[in-house]
Amino acid sequence: MIYGVIMAGGAGTRLWPASRQEKPKQFLPLTGQHSMIRQTADRINPLTGDERIMVITSEHHTEQTLKNIPYLRPEMVIGEPMARNTAPCIALAAARLHAADPDAVMIVLPADHHIEKKEAFLEILRTAVEEAREHHTLVTIGIQPTHPETGYGYIQAKDASHQTGNTLPVERFVEKPNLARAEEFLRSGEYMWNSGMFVWRASSILQAMEEHMPDLFTLTLGVRGAQLTRPDLLAFFEGAPAVSIDVGVMERASNVKVIPADIGWSDVGSWKAVYDLSVKDAEGNAENIASEGAGASGSATNATFIGAMNNLVMTETGKRVVLIGVEDLCVVETEDAVLVLHRDQAQRVKEAVQK
């Protein structure tokens, strides 16, 4: 059977002040009428159905997850007692799914990505599931780059054809490059953005972990029982290394393949990305209400633009926001904070969080 595993433990600090510890970005409706996590679950539901979607999130957000995705089975929402990056999260999910279904195929997705071309995405996933099921391959989804992006890791394929939907052997994974290297990657045509989306048999990823992360694999033996208690989870995560699945397994394994995808993908990692995905007026201004049922689908805030161009206004409270004679700004208003920034400085929001 096919299972969805949604990783929802991120903090989303680059989208402060809307994204906070108590309600990080995956629970915000940044790119539609529903929260990011709900959109992610709905996106894979045609392949998994309601019953076979698992969410790994912070233990503080399990109730929020069930509220956002009411069709989830409560036992399929697992709360991490502490953050330990993606390898432990995936190991836990794989161990539990394999114990219940030895033939389980996992579609592993971050909770907070936007995908415009939903049907094309489903076709990519069907191809990945077939590859993983038949050949016991670890499959990752590579995004065809459109510009020299320094905020993403990259994947180099051994075959540079990169036709969308093909399954290609991976040459190497590359960490986030500087601008010069990113421009070189784009020119070469050999590299794709690393989306952080994966498809594999639960048995295949566990076998890879046994080989490349044996200590983590051993820890999974304690979380395979029918009942999963908080002491079980605490013992698992306290012993687990804080390592990404890319570093822990994907960069070391030999049975890794990538499928190039043109699916209108964004990791929605900054206010600039939210602006890019928002509906805009004739002057390029976008307005958005940060509450469930509103989202970036064109729902109007109480914003007024006078001689202003290419701005984003997001408000939680509905206060009137007036922009006069300014360009390329993002204005985000919450009950206790207001952020004003130039879109080109969107990656610096973390600095405000740290102060």
C-alpha positions in Angstrom: 0.0 0.0 0.0 1.0 3.6 -0.5 1.4 5.9 2.5 1.9 9.6 2.9 4.4 10.8 5.5 4.2 14.5 6.2 7.1 16.1 8.0 5.6 19.1 10.0 8.2 19.9 12.6 9.7 23.1 11.1 9.7 26.5 12.9 9.3 28.7 9.8 11.3 31.6 11.4 11.8 33.3 8.0 8.1 34.0 8.0 8.0 35.9 11.3 5.9 37.5 12.7 3.0 35.5 11.2 4.9 32.2 11.8 5.5 31.6 15.5 6.6 28.7 17.7 2.9 28.2 18.7 1.7 28.4 15.1 4.5 27.8 12.6 4.1 28.4 8.9 2.7 25.0 8.0 -0.5 25.9 9.9 -0.9 29.2 8.1 -3.0 29.7 4.8 -0.2 31.4 3.0 -0.9 30.1 -0.6 -4.6 29.2 -0.5 -7.7 29.1 1.6 -6.4 26.2 3.7 -3.3 25.8 5.8 -0.1 24.6 4.1 -0.3 21.3 5.9 -3.9 20.7 4.9 -3.0 21.5 1.3 -0.1 18.9 1.5 -2.4 16.2 2.8 -5.1 17.0 0.2 -2.5 16.9 -2.6 -1.5 13.3 -1.9 -4.9 12.0 -0.8 -5.8 10.7 -4.3 -2.9 8.2 -3.9 -3.2 7.4 -0.2 -6.8 8.0 0.9 -7.7 9.4 4.3 -6.5 6.4 6.2 -2.9 6.2 5.1 -1.5 9.6 5.8 0.9 10.0 8.8 2.1 13.3 10.2 5.2 13.7 12.3 5.1 17.1 14.1 6.0 18.6 17.4 4.2 17.2 20.4 2.8 20.7 20.9 1.1 20.7 17.5 -0.7 17.3 17.4 -4.1 18.8 18.3 -3.5 21.6 15.8 -2.7 19.1 13.1 -5.9 17.1 13.7 -7.9 20.3 13.7 -6.3 21.3 10.3 -6.8 17.9 8.7 -9.9 16.5 10.3 -9.9 13.2 8.3 -6.6 12.0 9.8 -6.6 9.0 12.1 -5.4 10.3 15.5 -3.0 7.4 15.8 -1.3 8.5 12.6 -0.3 11.9 14.1 3.0 11.5 16.1 4.4 14.2 18.3 8.1 14.6 18.5 9.2 15.5 22.1 12.2 17.4 20.6 13.4 18.4 17.1 16.1 16.1 15.6 16.1 17.0 11.9 14.7 14.7 9.2 16.6 11.4 9.5 15.1 10.4 12.9 11.6 11.6 11.8 11.7 9.4 8.7 13.3 6.5 10.6 10.4 6.5 13.1 7.7 6.7 10.3 9.4 3.9 8.3 9.7 1.6 11.3 6.1 2.0 12.3 4.7 1.6 8.7 6.9 -1.4 8.0 5.8 -3.1 11.2 2.1 -2.7 10.1 2.7 -3.3 6.4 6.0 -4.9 5.2 5.2 -3.8 1.6 4.5 -0.2 2.6 5.7 2.4 0.1 6.2 5.9 1.6 5.7 9.3 -0.1 7.7 11.6 2.2 6.9 15.3 2.0 7.5 18.5 3.9 4.3 20.0 5.2 4.9 23.6 4.0 5.6 23.4 0.2 3.4 24.9 -2.6 2.8 22.9 -5.8 0.9 24.6 -8.6 0.6 21.7 -11.0 -1.2 19.1 -8.9 -2.0 16.5 -11.6 1.6 16.7 -13.0 2.8 16.1 -9.4 0.6 13.1 -9.0 2.0 11.6 -12.2 5.5 12.1 -10.9 4.6 10.4 -7.7 3.1 7.4 -9.5 6.3 7.0 -11.5 8.3 7.3 -8.3 6.1 4.7 -6.5 6.5 2.2 -9.4 10.3 2.7 -9.4 10.6 2.3 -5.6 8.3 -0.7 -5.5 9.8 -2.6 -8.4 13.5 -1.8 -7.9 13.8 -1.0 -4.2 15.2 2.4 -5.1 15.4 5.5 -3.0 13.7 8.1 -5.2 13.9 11.8 -4.7 12.1 14.5 -6.7 14.3 17.1 -8.4 12.9 20.5 -9.4 13.9 21.9 -12.8 15.7 25.2 -11.8 14.4 28.5 -13.3 17.0 30.8 -11.8 20.3 30.6 -9.9 18.9 30.0 -6.4 21.3 30.1 -3.4 18.7 29.0 -0.9 18.3 25.4 -2.0 20.6 22.4 -2.2 21.1 20.8 -5.6 21.1 17.3 -7.1 23.4 16.4 -10.0 22.1 13.6 -12.2 24.4 11.2 -14.1 22.3 11.6 -17.2 21.9 15.3 -18.2 18.8 14.8 -20.3 16.5 15.9 -17.5 13.3 15.2 -19.3 10.5 15.6 -16.9 9.2 12.3 -15.5 12.4 10.3 -16.3 14.1 8.3 -13.5 17.8 9.1 -13.4 20.7 7.9 -11.3 22.1 10.5 -9.0 25.7 11.6 -9.3 25.9 13.7 -6.1 24.0 16.0 -3.7 25.4 19.5 -3.3 24.8 21.8 -0.3 23.4 25.4 -0.9 25.9 27.1 -3.2 27.0 30.7 -3.5 25.6 32.8 -6.4 28.6 32.1 -8.7 28.2 28.3 -8.3 24.4 28.5 -8.6 24.8 30.4 -11.9 27.3 27.7 -13.0 24.8 24.9 -12.1 22.0 26.6 -14.0 24.2 27.0 -17.2 25.4 23.4 -17.1 21.9 21.9 -17.3 23.1 19.0 -15.1 21.6 20.1 -11.7 18.2 20.3 -10.1 16.9 21.8 -6.9 16.7 19.4 -4.1 13.0 19.5 -3.1 13.3 17.3 0.0 10.5 15.1 -1.3 11.2 11.3 -1.4 9.5 8.0 -2.3 10.7 4.6 -1.2 9.7 1.3 0.3 9.8 1.4 4.1 12.0 -1.7 4.0 14.4 0.0 1.6 15.0 3.1 3.7 15.4 1.0 6.8 17.9 -1.2 5.1 19.8 1.9 4.0 19.7 3.2 7.6 21.0 -0.1 8.9 24.0 0.3 6.6 24.7 4.0 6.9 23.2 5.0 10.2 23.3 1.8 12.3 22.8 3.5 15.7 19.6 5.1 14.4 18.4 1.9 12.9 18.9 0.2 16.3 16.8 2.8 18.0 13.9 2.1 15.6 13.5 -1.4 17.2 12.0 0.3 20.2 9.2 2.1 18.4 7.7 -0.6 16.3 5.1 -1.8 18.8 1.4 -1.4 18.4 1.3 1.2 21.2 3.6 4.1 21.0 4.1 5.9 24.4 5.7 9.1 25.2 8.5 7.3 27.0 9.1 5.3 23.8 9.3 8.5 21.8 11.5 10.2 24.4 14.0 7.4 24.4 14.1 7.3 20.6 14.6 11.0 20.1 17.0 11.5 23.0 19.3 8.9 21.4 18.8 10.0 17.8 21.4 12.2 16.0 20.2 15.5 14.7 21.0 14.7 11.1 19.2 15.3 7.8 18.2 12.3 5.7 20.3 13.8 2.9 23.5 13.7 5.0 22.7 10.5 6.8 21.6 8.3 3.9 21.0 9.9 0.5 24.6 11.2 0.0 26.0 7.7 0.9 23.6 5.2 -0.6 24.2 3.8 -4.1 20.6 3.0 -5.0 19.4 6.6 -5.3 17.5 8.0 -8.3 16.0 11.4 -9.1 13.0 12.3 -11.1 13.1 15.8 -12.7 9.8 17.6 -12.2 8.2 20.7 -13.5 5.4 21.1 -11.1 5.3 24.8 -10.1 7.1 24.1 -6.8 8.1 26.5 -4.1 9.2 25.9 -0.5 7.5 29.2 0.5 10.6 30.0 2.5 10.3 33.8 2.7 7.9 36.7 2.3 9.3 37.2 -1.2 8.1 33.7 -2.0 4.7 34.5 -0.5 4.5 37.6 -2.7 5.5 35.7 -5.8 2.7 33.2 -5.2 0.0 35.8 -4.3 -2.7 37.2 -6.6 -1.8 40.8 -7.6 -3.6 43.8 -8.8 -2.7 45.8 -11.9 0.1 47.6 -10.0 1.5 44.4 -8.7 0.2 44.8 -5.2 -0.9 41.7 -3.2 -3.0 41.6 -0.1 -3.8 38.6 2.1 -5.5 37.7 5.3 -3.5 35.2 7.5 -6.4 33.2 8.7 -8.0 29.9 7.7 -10.5 30.3 4.9 -8.8 33.5 3.5 -5.3 32.8 2.4 -3.4 34.1 -0.7 -6.2 33.3 -3.1 -7.1 37.0 -3.5 -9.0 37.6 -0.2 -8.8 41.3 0.4 -7.4 42.8 3.6 -8.2 46.3 4.7 -5.2 47.6 2.6 -5.1 50.8 0.5 -2.4 51.4 -2.1 -1.8 54.9 -3.4 1.0 55.4 -6.0 2.4 52.1 -4.7 3.7 49.2 -6.7 4.7 45.6 -6.2 4.0 45.4 -2.5 2.6 42.7 -0.2 0.3 43.3 2.8 -0.6 40.5 5.1 -2.7 41.2 8.2 -4.0 39.0 11.0 -6.2 41.6 12.7 -7.8 43.3 9.7 -6.4 46.7 10.7 -6.2 49.2 7.8 -2.8 49.4 6.2 -2.1 52.2 3.8 1.0 52.3 1.5 1.8 55.5 -0.3 4.5 56.0 -3.0 6.5 52.9 -2.0 7.6 49.9 -4.0 8.7 46.3 -3.4 7.8 46.2 0.3 6.3 43.4 2.4 4.2 44.6 5.4 3.1 41.9 7.8 0.9 42.9 10.8 0.0 40.7 13.7 -1.5 41.4 17.1 1.8 42.1 18.7 4.2 42.9 15.9 4.6 44.7 12.5 7.3 43.8 10.0 8.2 46.1 7.1 10.9 44.9 4.8 12.2 45.3 1.2 11.5 42.1 -0.7 15.2 41.8 -1.6 16.0 41.5 2.2 13.5 38.8 2.9 16.1 36.3 4.0 17.1 38.6 6.9 13.9 38.1 8.8 15.7 35.5 11.0 17.9 38.3 12.3 14.8 40.0 13.8 13.8 36.7 15.5 17.2 36.3 17.1 17.1 39.8 18.7 
